[in-house]
Amino acid sequence: MTRVVRLALVFYLPMLAGAFFLRAPGVLQVTGGWRLGYALATAVAASVLLVLGSGWAGRDTAWGRALRDEFRRALGTLTSVEILWLSLLSAFGEEILFRGVLQPRVGLLWASLLFAAVHFPFRRALWPWTVFAGLMGLLLGGLTEWAGSLWPAILLHLCVNYFNLHDLAQAEPAPPPRWR
């Protein structure tokens, strides 16, 4: 188990424990009928679009390449199993806490702002990630409210993280900066 996965366990397991301690009743209940089915299909379609958009930004924009390179440096080399663990831990931990516990108590906007704040890095190259996290918080929260279930948000979060981390793991390293 790598340092990154150990850190994820240290971060996400208390998050999950805290969410259940705060008594999020029925947070993983499967209800919603046809609306849940549509929401799950929407989550799959949105994850495809988001992963394609992330891949495009990481290849074709300066800020996307800088973001990708910072993540590659921070995460190092990850195996497929480590990527799966990181994706599962973050999807379940963050969705149960932010959409399952906080959103019903503070509302969609505040839960999304808190979600963005948790994703605030101290390196300037990672700031687009914070904006993306805030917008994702709104999307995930809206999907949760529409479906009446956390499962579509968990599925969307899991897919985006899993495929984006795989893309990061396979991306070519950035060339060294050219000084004039």
HELIX and SHEET records of a PDB file:
HELIX    1   1 ARG A    3  PHE A   21  1                                  19    
HELIX    2   2 GLY A   33  ASP A   60  1                                  28    
HELIX    3   3 ALA A   62  LEU A   75  1                                  14    
HELIX    4   4 SER A   80  GLU A   94  1                                  15    
HELIX    5   5 GLU A   95  LEU A  102  3                                   8    
HELIX    6   6 GLN A  103  VAL A  106  1                                   4    
HELIX    7   7 LEU A  108  VAL A  118  1                                  11    
HELIX    8   8 ARG A  124  LEU A  126  5                                   3    
HELIX    9   9 TRP A  127  ALA A  147  1                                  21    
HELIX   10  10 TRP A  151  GLN A  170  1                                  20    
END                                                                             
